[in-house]
C-alpha cells in the first residue's frame, strides 16, 4: 500500500487531539445525524493541498470511514483477490495497521458491491457487515473476536439489489435490520415459507443474539426492501430504535425489540417498486421520513405510541417536490434539517417543526450526489459519483470550494465524507484522504 504523509501531520495530530474532539463511530456519526460539533475543518483542499496523508485502497465501496481515536476503519473489497475485506489505518500517518479478508466474492449486481455497509465501533470492537451476510468483529489490533453469517442463521436474503444496511452500536447492543421481501427475489430467499423481516440485537463483544424481533409489513414486492440503517433516539426519557422500510416507520424497545409505535404509510396505493434507501434522521423532536422515488418528505412528531394517526404529521413537503431524497440520508445541524435531493440536484435547509425552506441551492455539474451530506464547522461537505467534492456555507448555501479528488471510475463514489479529530476523511474508489488545516 502506498501513502503520502506530510511533514506536519504528527504535530497536527497533537492539536487535533483536543478534549472536544469527537470520534465518528458509525455511518452517520457521533450524533447519528450526519453532523459533528467539532470546528476547525478546512474549507479548501485538493489532492495536494491540506493533505495529512493519502492511502491507496485495495478496491472501492460505498462504505463510510469510521474513526475512533487513532484508528480509521474501512470496509471495502480487494479487487486483485476478489475478496471482501476489513482494513484499519493509523490516523496520524495513514499506515495500514491491518487488513483482514472476510469472504470471497464481491458483488451480485452492477450497481454496488457487498462492502457497501459502513462499519461500527464502540471503542472496544469494530463490527463489519457485508451484503452477502457476513457479520464479523475484530479488536483494535485486528484479532478476530467473533463472526456470523446472517443468511445461514436466519435464512437467505430476499432482495432484488445488494443488501446494504449498516450495523448500529448503541447502549451496549449491536443492532441490524433486515427488512426484505416475503417471497424470493430473483431466486434469492426462501420459497417454502414467507421470508421474515426482523430487527436483530446482539452482544457486540461476543456476537450472542439478545433478541430477534419479527417486523410485519403490508408492503408488496420491492417496496418491502429497505437499505436504511437503524436510528437510536431518546424521547420522553426513554430510548427507541427507529426502523424505516416496508412502507412504514416503526419505533422499538432497544432491550426487547418490542414494537412501540408505527407510522405509515407514504404508499397507500401499495406501489410495488418503492424500496427504501435513506435512513430516518431526528431533530427537534421530529423524525424525518424520505418517501422513495422523489415523493414528499414527512415530518413525524416523536413520542407517540401504537398506530400513529395523521395528527402525528408535523408537515409534508409539497409543491414541485424539491424537498425530497431518494438515496442520501438528510443531516440535522444547527437546529435545521439539510436535505440533498439527488434527482433534482438541489440541497435545501429546512426548519424541522414547520417545513419552512430557509434556502435551496443547486449542486454544481451534472453528476449525481448519492453520498449523504456532512455538516461540520458551519459548512456542508458533498461528494458526487466522480469524486468531485463541493463545500458550501451552511448559512446560505453559497459554494465555497469545488475540487476533483479522483478520476472517474467504473465504481461510482457513494462514500460520505466524515469529520473527526479536526480532520476530514474523503474516500474515493481508489484512495482514502486525511485532510486538515496546517498546525499553527
VMD Tcl script that draws the C-alpha trace (Angstrom):
set ca {
  {0.00 0.00 0.00}
  {1.34 3.43 -0.96}
  {0.73 6.53 1.11}
  {1.69 10.20 1.20}
  {2.39 11.79 4.59}
  {3.10 15.50 5.03}
  {5.79 16.60 7.49}
  {3.43 18.48 9.76}
  {0.97 15.63 10.24}
  {2.31 14.44 13.58}
  {2.18 17.96 15.03}
  {-1.31 18.35 13.64}
  {-2.45 15.17 15.34}
  {-1.46 16.58 18.72}
  {-3.50 19.71 18.05}
  {-6.41 17.64 16.72}
  {-6.45 15.50 19.85}
  {-8.06 18.26 21.91}
  {-10.61 17.43 24.57}
  {-13.61 18.44 22.43}
  {-12.61 16.13 19.56}
  {-15.30 13.64 18.55}
  {-15.00 10.14 17.19}
  {-17.07 9.12 14.17}
  {-18.13 5.64 15.31}
  {-20.67 4.64 12.66}
  {-22.44 5.56 9.43}
  {-23.97 8.92 10.44}
  {-21.50 9.87 13.12}
  {-21.50 10.70 16.84}
  {-24.92 12.37 16.79}
  {-26.46 9.79 14.38}
  {-27.43 12.72 12.14}
  {-24.50 13.38 9.79}
  {-23.01 16.21 11.84}
  {-20.31 16.94 14.39}
  {-19.92 19.71 16.97}
  {-16.20 20.00 16.20}
  {-14.81 23.06 14.42}
  {-11.62 23.97 12.58}
  {-12.01 21.85 9.44}
  {-10.51 23.08 6.17}
  {-12.65 24.86 3.60}
  {-10.18 24.47 0.75}
  {-8.12 21.40 -0.12}
  {-7.12 19.21 -3.04}
  {-5.16 16.04 -3.70}
  {-2.04 18.04 -2.71}
  {-3.29 20.93 -0.53}
  {-4.03 20.41 3.19}
  {-3.37 16.67 2.82}
  {-2.15 14.97 6.00}
  {-1.88 11.65 4.18}
  {-3.41 9.70 1.32}
  {-3.60 5.90 1.29}
  {-4.26 3.78 -1.78}
  {-7.18 1.40 -1.32}
  {-7.35 -2.23 -2.46}
  {-10.75 -1.52 -4.03}
  {-13.80 0.71 -3.89}
  {-17.03 0.60 -1.90}
  {-19.85 2.86 -0.74}
  {-18.98 2.34 2.93}
  {-18.24 5.42 5.01}
  {-14.98 5.53 7.02}
  {-15.28 5.08 10.79}
  {-12.89 6.84 13.18}
  {-12.10 6.09 16.82}
  {-9.15 7.82 18.48}
  {-6.08 6.87 16.41}
  {-7.81 4.25 14.24}
  {-9.59 4.68 10.91}
  {-11.61 1.68 9.74}
  {-12.99 1.00 6.28}
  {-14.98 -1.80 4.70}
  {-14.04 -2.46 1.10}
  {-13.09 -5.07 -1.48}
  {-9.73 -6.31 -2.72}
  {-10.00 -6.08 -6.48}
  {-6.95 -8.25 -7.13}
  {-8.06 -11.08 -4.84}
  {-11.83 -10.64 -5.38}
  {-12.43 -10.68 -1.65}
  {-14.34 -8.63 0.89}
  {-12.01 -7.07 3.42}
  {-11.83 -5.05 6.63}
  {-8.98 -2.56 6.92}
  {-7.57 -0.36 9.71}
  {-5.28 2.65 9.28}
  {-3.25 4.77 11.68}
  {-4.97 8.16 11.85}
  {-1.67 10.02 12.33}
  {0.26 8.59 9.40}
  {-2.11 6.66 7.12}
  {-0.11 3.49 7.69}
  {-2.15 0.33 7.19}
  {-2.31 -1.33 10.61}
  {-4.06 -4.49 9.49}
  {-6.22 -5.99 6.75}
  {-8.50 -8.99 7.10}
  {-10.01 -10.88 4.18}
  {-13.54 -11.74 5.25}
  {-15.01 -13.72 2.36}
  {-14.64 -14.42 -1.35}
  {-16.90 -12.83 -3.94}
  {-17.62 -9.12 -4.14}
  {-21.00 -8.42 -5.81}
  {-24.33 -9.76 -7.05}
  {-25.20 -6.84 -9.37}
  {-23.52 -3.99 -11.21}
  {-24.81 -1.13 -9.04}
  {-22.81 -1.77 -5.87}
  {-20.75 -4.39 -4.09}
  {-21.17 -6.33 -0.86}
  {-18.87 -3.92 1.05}
  {-21.39 -1.05 0.89}
  {-22.40 -1.10 4.60}
  {-20.30 1.08 6.91}
  {-18.54 -0.42 9.95}
  {-19.46 0.46 13.55}
  {-17.38 0.57 16.72}
  {-17.82 1.14 20.45}
  {-14.12 1.69 21.06}
  {-13.62 -1.93 22.11}
  {-14.52 -3.89 18.99}
  {-15.18 -2.87 15.40}
  {-18.01 -4.63 13.54}
  {-18.22 -5.08 9.78}
  {-21.27 -6.28 7.84}
  {-21.29 -7.36 4.20}
  {-24.28 -7.70 1.90}
  {-23.82 -11.45 1.43}
  {-24.50 -12.00 5.14}
  {-21.08 -11.91 6.85}
  {-21.13 -10.10 10.20}
  {-17.68 -10.03 11.82}
  {-16.00 -8.30 14.76}
  {-12.33 -7.55 15.47}
  {-10.46 -5.93 18.29}
  {-8.41 -2.83 17.51}
  {-5.32 -4.94 16.86}
  {-7.16 -6.83 14.11}
  {-7.69 -10.03 16.10}
  {-10.97 -11.78 15.19}
  {-13.47 -11.74 18.06}
  {-16.46 -13.48 16.51}
  {-18.28 -13.97 13.20}
  {-21.75 -14.86 11.97}
  {-23.47 -15.46 8.67}
  {-26.94 -13.95 8.93}
  {-28.17 -15.88 5.90}
  {-27.12 -19.20 7.44}
  {-28.51 -18.24 10.85}
  {-31.84 -16.72 9.83}
  {-32.49 -17.54 6.18}
  {-31.36 -16.40 2.75}
  {-31.88 -12.71 1.99}
  {-34.68 -11.80 -0.43}
  {-33.50 -8.55 -2.04}
  {-33.53 -7.54 -5.69}
  {-30.43 -5.37 -5.19}
  {-27.39 -5.76 -2.93}
  {-28.38 -5.51 0.73}
  {-26.50 -2.66 2.41}
  {-27.96 -1.72 5.80}
  {-25.16 -0.71 8.18}
  {-24.77 -2.01 11.75}
  {-25.57 0.25 14.71}
  {-23.94 0.00 18.15}
  {-25.91 1.78 20.85}
  {-26.01 1.45 24.63}
  {-24.10 -1.83 24.69}
  {-26.06 -3.52 21.91}
  {-25.40 -4.20 18.24}
  {-28.44 -3.72 16.02}
  {-29.07 -4.95 12.47}
  {-32.25 -4.52 10.47}
  {-33.20 -6.95 7.72}
  {-36.33 -5.66 6.00}
  {-36.86 -7.79 2.90}
  {-39.40 -9.39 0.59}
  {-41.68 -12.09 1.91}
  {-41.19 -14.08 -1.32}
  {-37.99 -14.86 -3.25}
  {-36.38 -12.09 -5.32}
  {-34.59 -13.26 -8.46}
  {-34.32 -16.72 -6.96}
  {-32.97 -15.49 -3.62}
  {-34.88 -16.12 -0.41}
  {-36.96 -18.94 0.99}
  {-39.58 -20.49 -1.26}
  {-41.04 -22.96 1.28}
  {-42.40 -20.25 3.60}
  {-42.53 -16.43 3.80}
  {-39.24 -14.65 4.43}
  {-39.36 -12.76 7.71}
  {-38.22 -9.17 8.14}
  {-36.65 -8.52 11.53}
  {-34.70 -6.35 13.94}
  {-31.72 -8.22 15.37}
  {-29.82 -7.30 18.54}
  {-26.53 -8.92 19.53}
  {-23.84 -8.52 22.17}
  {-21.05 -6.64 20.34}
  {-18.40 -8.32 22.49}
  {-19.46 -11.91 21.80}
  {-21.91 -11.93 18.87}
  {-24.52 -13.67 21.03}
  {-28.12 -12.98 19.99}
  {-30.03 -10.86 22.51}
  {-33.28 -10.83 20.57}
  {-34.73 -11.16 17.08}
  {-37.96 -9.22 16.62}
  {-40.04 -10.06 13.56}
  {-41.42 -6.93 11.89}
  {-44.67 -7.14 9.94}
  {-45.38 -5.23 6.73}
  {-48.27 -4.74 4.33}
  {-45.96 -3.60 1.53}
  {-45.66 -5.67 -1.62}
  {-42.75 -6.84 -3.74}
  {-39.73 -4.48 -3.86}
  {-41.43 -1.99 -1.53}
  {-40.69 -4.40 1.33}
  {-36.95 -3.89 0.80}
  {-35.06 -1.36 2.92}
  {-31.41 -0.36 2.74}
  {-31.64 2.09 5.63}
  {-29.77 1.87 8.94}
  {-31.47 1.77 12.37}
  {-31.62 5.10 14.22}
  {-31.50 5.48 18.02}
  {-33.45 8.35 19.58}
  {-34.20 9.44 23.12}
  {-37.69 10.82 23.62}
  {-39.75 11.41 26.78}
  {-36.95 9.99 28.91}
  {-36.60 6.65 27.16}
  {-34.65 5.20 24.23}
  {-36.10 3.87 21.00}
  {-34.65 2.21 17.92}
  {-36.34 3.52 14.78}
  {-36.62 1.43 11.60}
  {-37.87 2.54 8.21}
  {-38.97 0.42 5.25}
  {-41.81 -1.76 4.07}
  {-43.97 1.38 3.61}
  {-43.82 2.17 7.36}
  {-41.65 3.63 10.12}
  {-41.59 1.88 13.49}
  {-40.12 2.51 16.93}
  {-38.83 -0.36 19.06}
  {-37.76 -1.00 22.65}
  {-33.96 -1.43 22.45}
  {-33.93 -4.03 25.23}
  {-36.60 -6.36 23.83}
  {-37.29 -5.29 20.24}
  {-40.99 -4.84 21.04}
  {-42.73 -2.51 18.61}
  {-43.78 0.65 20.47}
  {-45.37 2.59 17.63}
  {-45.88 2.57 13.89}
  {-46.47 5.32 11.36}
  {-47.43 4.84 7.74}
  {-47.91 4.96 5.05}
  {-46.37 7.14 2.36}
  {-47.54 4.46 -0.07}
  {-51.30 3.93 0.45}
  {-51.69 2.59 -3.09}
  {-49.07 -0.11 -2.38}
  {-46.92 0.74 -5.38}
  {-44.68 -2.34 -5.68}
  {-41.29 -0.79 -6.60}
  {-40.76 1.71 -3.75}
  {-37.74 0.23 -1.98}
  {-36.42 2.48 0.78}
  {-32.82 3.79 0.93}
  {-32.41 6.89 3.17}
  {-32.25 6.34 6.91}
  {-34.51 8.41 9.16}
  {-33.00 11.45 10.89}
  {-34.08 13.04 14.18}
  {-34.04 16.66 15.30}
  {-36.11 19.00 17.47}
  {-38.45 16.15 18.44}
  {-39.21 15.42 14.78}
  {-38.40 12.34 12.70}
  {-37.82 12.98 9.01}
  {-39.12 10.34 6.58}
  {-37.99 10.49 2.94}
  {-40.56 8.75 0.79}
  {-38.98 6.96 -2.22}
  {-38.70 7.93 -5.87}
  {-38.91 11.71 -5.44}
  {-42.09 11.63 -3.37}
  {-42.60 14.07 -0.47}
  {-40.83 14.16 2.86}
  {-42.90 13.62 6.00}
  {-42.01 15.12 9.37}
  {-43.39 12.94 12.16}
  {-43.68 14.14 15.76}
  {-41.78 11.78 18.07}
  {-43.16 10.40 21.33}
  {-46.26 8.63 20.11}
  {-47.46 5.10 20.89}
  {-49.39 2.48 18.96}
  {-50.62 3.16 15.43}
  {-49.94 6.85 14.80}
  {-52.63 8.89 13.09}
  {-52.25 11.80 10.69}
  {-52.19 14.09 13.74}
  {-48.61 12.93 14.27}
  {-47.56 14.57 10.98}
  {-45.90 17.94 11.65}
  {-45.66 18.78 7.94}
  {-45.30 17.31 4.46}
  {-43.20 18.78 1.63}
  {-45.36 19.72 -1.33}
  {-45.14 21.82 -4.48}
  {-42.60 20.62 -7.03}
  {-41.13 18.19 -4.51}
  {-37.83 19.99 -4.26}
  {-37.62 18.79 -0.66}
  {-37.10 15.09 -1.31}
  {-34.36 12.45 -1.16}
  {-34.40 9.02 -2.79}
  {-30.89 7.89 -1.74}
  {-28.94 10.32 0.51}
  {-29.83 10.45 4.20}
  {-30.52 14.04 5.33}
  {-28.50 15.70 8.09}
  {-29.51 17.69 11.17}
  {-27.27 20.58 12.21}
  {-27.59 23.96 13.91}
  {-31.29 23.36 14.55}
  {-32.27 22.54 10.97}
  {-32.51 19.65 8.52}
  {-30.36 19.60 5.38}
  {-31.94 17.59 2.56}
  {-29.96 16.59 -0.54}
  {-32.23 15.83 -3.50}
  {-30.00 13.88 -5.87}
  {-32.73 13.65 -8.51}
  {-33.30 17.38 -8.91}
  {-29.66 18.18 -7.98}
  {-30.51 20.60 -5.17}
  {-29.86 20.82 -1.45}
  {-32.17 22.64 0.97}
  {-32.08 23.85 4.55}
  {-35.42 23.21 6.23}
  {-36.95 24.12 9.60}
  {-37.79 20.89 11.47}
  {-41.11 21.81 13.08}
  {-42.71 23.76 10.21}
  {-41.04 22.63 6.98}
  {-40.17 26.23 6.14}
  {-37.44 26.30 3.49}
  {-34.58 28.55 4.63}
  {-32.80 28.23 1.29}
  {-32.42 25.91 -1.70}
  {-29.29 25.77 -3.86}
  {-28.35 23.74 -6.91}
  {-25.42 21.37 -6.73}
  {-22.82 22.07 -9.45}
  {-22.27 19.90 -12.51}
  {-24.30 17.09 -14.00}
  {-23.05 14.12 -11.96}
  {-25.21 12.69 -9.19}
  {-24.62 13.16 -5.47}
  {-25.79 9.99 -3.69}
  {-23.41 10.14 -0.71}
  {-25.08 11.68 2.32}
  {-24.13 15.25 3.31}
  {-21.69 16.04 6.13}
  {-22.40 19.13 8.25}
  {-19.46 20.48 10.23}
  {-17.96 23.80 11.26}
  {-20.69 25.83 9.57}
  {-20.10 24.06 6.26}
  {-21.67 21.37 4.09}
  {-19.39 18.77 2.51}
  {-20.70 16.82 -0.51}
  {-19.07 14.33 -2.88}
  {-20.51 13.12 -6.19}
  {-20.25 9.99 -8.36}
  {-16.95 11.09 -9.95}
  {-15.32 12.11 -6.62}
  {-15.79 15.86 -7.05}
  {-16.13 17.49 -3.63}
  {-18.24 20.60 -3.02}
  {-18.02 22.72 0.13}
  {-20.97 25.04 0.85}
  {-21.78 27.61 3.52}
  {-24.46 26.10 5.75}
  {-25.96 29.52 6.48}
  {-26.90 30.39 2.90}
  {-25.83 27.52 0.60}
  {-23.13 29.56 -1.11}
  {-20.47 27.39 -2.77}
  {-17.11 27.94 -1.08}
  {-14.95 25.36 -2.84}
  {-15.03 22.73 -5.60}
  {-12.31 20.16 -6.27}
  {-11.81 16.81 -8.01}
  {-10.35 14.27 -5.57}
  {-10.02 11.38 -8.05}
  {-10.50 10.41 -11.67}
  {-13.86 8.91 -12.71}
  {-14.00 5.12 -12.26}
  {-16.38 2.29 -13.06}
  {-17.20 2.16 -9.33}
  {-19.22 5.31 -8.54}
  {-18.22 7.28 -5.47}
  {-21.01 6.97 -2.87}
  {-19.00 7.14 0.37}
  {-19.98 10.07 2.58}
  {-17.26 12.41 3.85}
  {-16.71 12.22 7.63}
  {-15.14 14.60 10.16}
  {-13.29 13.61 13.32}
  {-10.44 14.89 15.49}
  {-10.05 18.05 13.42}
  {-9.66 16.08 10.20}
  {-11.79 15.29 7.16}
  {-11.76 11.79 5.68}
  {-12.60 11.61 1.98}
  {-12.88 8.12 0.49}
  {-12.88 7.75 -3.30}
  {-12.91 4.44 -5.20}
  {-9.10 4.33 -5.12}
  {-7.87 6.48 -2.22}
  {-8.54 7.48 1.37}
  {-7.55 11.09 2.09}
  {-6.99 12.60 5.52}
  {-7.31 16.40 5.25}
  {-6.76 19.16 7.81}
  {-5.66 22.73 8.28}
  {-1.92 23.14 8.91}
  {-0.90 23.47 12.55}
  {-0.02 26.95 13.74}
}
mol new
graphics top color blue
foreach p $ca { graphics top sphere $p radius 0.5 }
foreach p [lrange $ca 0 end-1] q [lrange $ca 1 end] { graphics top cylinder $p $q radius 0.2 }
display resetview
